[in-house]
Amino acid sequence: MATSPKKETPDTGVTQNKPTAAAAEHGDHDRIVMASRRADGSMDQVRPEFIGDKETAVAAAKEQLAVQAVSAVDVAARGVSAGPTDDGTGSSEPDAEVKALKEAHDKAKETAESQAEREVEQLHQGLGDR
């Protein structure tokens, strides 16, 4: 069986051997149900478009960003330690440092969940049935 040689196409052609950043400028984008995240929490896709059930996308984004934000608070506060009282018996009272850390967790989680809702609301395109 004879085979045809590969047809060379100009820069504006459809065939592309190697993805380039320029491709994103011409309409390529990622259709996603859940975002991949960079370490700073930003989405790691090319012009992302959420598809599928919107409530599921919001819930997934909220959980993902909340876990990442709470983890970032922990990393920032790694030097925090709590120990027993002066007599060595401990206390049933909540530790002030732990309480402050928990409050920081709650604030980070709330902020992350708000970000998740904004992202999905802005980028959701329906159930993917184009």
N, C-alpha and C positions, 0 to 999 in steps of 0.2 A: 504494500500500500504506500502510495506517495504521500508525503506530507508537505504542506506549504510552509515556507519560511515565515517567521513572526513578522507581522506587519508593524512597521514603525509608525508611531503617531506623534503629531506635534504636541507641544506643551499643553495645548487646550484639548487634546484628545481624551478619550475615556480610559484607555489602557494605562496602567501605572504599575511599574515593577516594584517601586519602593515608595511607601507613604512619605509625604512631606508635609511640613506645616502649611505650605501654600494650599494644599488640598482643602484645608479647613476654611480658607477664605472663599472658596468656590461652592459652598453649600454643604459640605460634609458635616455630619454631626453624629453624636452618639445618642441612641435611643435606649433609655435605661429604666429599670424598675427600682434599683437602689444604687446610689452613687458610690463610686470609689473615692476615697478621701486622701488628701495630702496631709502631712503632719500638722499643718496649721488649720485643718478643718475645711479648707476650700475643696470644691469638687475637682476631680482629676479627669475630666472628660472634655471632649471638643464640643462646644456648644450643646450641652446636654438637653435632652427632651425627655421628660418623664412620661412613661406610658403605663398602661394597666390601671388597676383599681386605685383611685386617688386616695382613699382612706388608708389603704395598705402602704402606699408610698409615703404618706405623711407620717404614719406610725413608725415605719422603718427608718426614715430620716431623723425623726425625733430621738429614737433610741440610739441610733448610731452617733449622732452629734452629742447627745447627753453623756454617753459613756466616754467619748473622747474628751469632752470638756471637763468632766469630773476627774478623769485620769490626769489631765493637764494640771488641775489644781493640786492633786496629790504629788505630782512630780515637783511642782514649784515649792511645796511645803515639806519636802523630805527631811529637812533638818529638824522638824517639830517632833518632840518626844514628850511623853507623859510618864511620870513615875509615881511611886507611892508617896503618901504624906510623910512628914518629918519622922513620925514614929514608926514608919515602915508597914502600917496596916492597910493602907489604901483608903479609899473613900467610896461611898455609894453616890456621891454627888457627881454630876457630869463634869468632866475636865474642861476647863475654859478653852484650852487650845483645840481640843477635839470638837467642842461646840462651835468654835469659830471656823474650823475646817468644814464641818457639816454645813454651816451657813454658806460658806463659799461654794461647796458642792451644789447646794440647792440653787444658788444664784446662777452658777455656770450652767446647770441643767436647764433652768428656765430660759436663759438666753439662747442656748443651743436649740431648744425646742421651738422657740420663736423663729430662729433662723431657718430651721427645717420647714416649718409651715410656709414661710415666705418663698423659699426656693421651689418647693413643690407647686405652690399656688401660681408662681410666675412661669414655671417651665412645664407644667403638666399639659399633655396634649390629648388626653382621652385614653381609651382602651387599646390603642395601637391598631385599630381596624381601619386603616386608611385604604 
